[in-house]
């Protein structure tokens, strides 16, 4: 997939352009992308960074990083993605200027967006305006009970099965491995300490079964209350893996919520519980 940051980086050719934030690239988003593919024109996505609501000063907990969003869009069959910088200057563009620069400028013939899509200065443009400007407009198909906000709520409740049903795949943790306190190694379960971007949604604290690549992963999300911790941590014990992961980006799938955080009467009790969590991780199956 080709990635562009300004319209002039996009080859002008007949295109079907799907517009949206596409956070999480869930099943509903993929329906929109498929609608673009089905036109027979070059399937293209126009997305925004940062998230429009966060650019306006609102707190938004994202499902996926921009990097992961682009990977998923490419996997879904998008040929080109144009990332519009949601800056003050961008927000001041008139609707007509936005359409000329970001749509007609790249060859858009068909535009696919949600029925309530608004664009341009003071959100004064809508789908009717695009039609009046000569674009064929398709209203993005809606998938009931699948939305980015609903996925965020499910993750905060630890409902991995529900989140996966809306995503069409297991939810993920995405971050870089950083140094930790090495405590897991002393217990016999060395973990990778994953540092996600601060704007990403964090699932309910607890222990999860999942997978990274070919390796099962027992994942702890929380504050390590057994040791009196207060700082949020995400630690993954990769079963049967050996090697140095420091500085490496990991995308870890979450398959099942196993239990909540807890404290233990002794170090041995903790070790026994981790061993049980590892056994449960080996037996876990990906959510359908």
Buried (B, 14 or more C-beta within 10 A) or exposed (E): BEBBEEBEEBEEBEBBBBBBBBBBBBBBBBBBBBBBBEBEBBBBBBBBBBBBEBBEEEEBBBBBBBEBBBBBBBEBEBBBBBBBEBEEEBBEBBBBEBBBBBBBBBBBBBBBBBEEBBBBBEEEBBBEBBEEBEBBBBBBEEBEEBBBEBBBBBBBEBBBEBBBBBBBBBBBBBBBBEEBBEBBEEBEBBBBBBEBEEEBBBBBBBBBBBBBEEBBBBBBBBBBBBEEBEEEBBBBBBBEBEEEBEEEEBBBBBBBBBEEBEEBEEEEEBBEBBBEBBEBBEEBEBBE
